[in-house]
Amino acid sequence: WESPWGPGRPGWHIECSAMAGDILGDNMDIHSGGIDLRFPHHENEIAQSEACFECGQWVNYFLHAGHLHIEGLKMSKSLKNFITIESALQTYSADGFRMFYLMHQYDRPL
C-alpha cells in the first residue's frame, strides 16, 4: 500500500519478528538476509523485538549478503530471472562453481 514514506507491506516486519521470537526467544546470535533487508526490515525487527522482549540487544551479529545478478538485475523468483543450481551444474563443474563463489566477497553483488 502507498504511504508517505513509500510503498509498504503491512505486517511483514512483525511477522518475521514473531516467528523468530517464537522459535529463538529473546536473543539470537546471528541473523542473516540480503543487503536490501538491512533497512527498513531488519531495523524494524530490532525495534519491535527489543521492545517486546525488553532486552538491550536482540541480535548479536547481522550478516547481510550481496545479491546474485542476472543481466544487471537482482536474481529473483518474482522477476522469473533465476537459475537453479541444477541447471548451472549442467554448464559448469561443481568445483568451478565452488571456486566462482569463493572468489567473491560475500556482501557484494555477484
C-alpha positions, 0 to 999 in steps of 0.5 A: 500500500502507498504511504508517505514514506513509500510503498509498504507491506503491512505486517511483514516486519512483525511477522518475521519478528514473531516467528523468530521470537517464537522459535529463538526467544529473546536473543539470537546470535546471528541473523542473516538476509540480503543487503536490501533487508538491512533497512527498513526490515531488519531495523524494524525487527530490532525495534519491535523485538527489543521492545517486546522482549525488553532486552538491550540487544536482540541480535548479536551479529547481522550478516547481510549478503550481496545479491546474485545478478542476472543481466544487471538485475537482482536474481529473483523468483518474482522477476522469473530471472533465476537459475537453479543450481541444477541447471548451472551444474549442467554448464559448469563443474561443481568445483568451478562453481565452488571456486566462482563463489569463493572468489567473491566477497560475500556482501557484494553483488555477484 
